[in-house]
Amino acid sequence: QQEIKGWLKAKIAAGHWDILAETIPRFIIPGLDYTSAFSLHRVLKQVSQNVRLHERETRIAVLGSFTTDQLVSLLELYLSAGRVKALVYQAEYGTFRQEVLDPESELYGFRPDFLILATCWRDLGHIPALNDDRREVERKVLAEVADWTRLERTAHQRLGCQIIQNNFDV
């Protein structure tokens, strides 16, 4: 890894942007540790200021109930490996519902190709209690599914884009 860092620094110092643009995507592999990925992301940003890296671009809106900065950096990095430039709209922390439900929100002016809803268990509004009977649990589950279906349907009808939502982590 030190050898790669040294090689990258030398190519940057020498201004060999074309070589960097050609080679860096080969370093971007599944299972890359976060520190290395973030370092490569910074280098790619430098390279992209000097040469054309991407053959196409896609618009991605990232809405979440937690800090999504790391997710956005990784999206940009891994899409760059495939020669795709990610144009990203990142909503303010915790405003995903407002962004989708407000037809005047910046989200709709951005017109994404993909919408990523980065959610967690805290976003669930109808969590069954331990002492709820079967009927009450079923009612809460159906209410929860209805809320998320309504939100996703609204986004899809207004944007017509692919929607990706992660699971509700514990």
Secondary structure, DSSP 4 states (H G I P E B T S, - for coil): -HHHHHHHHHHHHHT-HHHHHHHHHHH--TT--HHHHHHHHHHHHHHHTTS---SEEEEEEEEESS--HHHHHHHHHHHHHTTEEEEEEEPPTT-HHHHHH-TTSHHHHH--SEEEEE--GGG-S-PPPTT--HHHHHHHHHHHHHHHHHHHHHHHHHH--EEEE-----
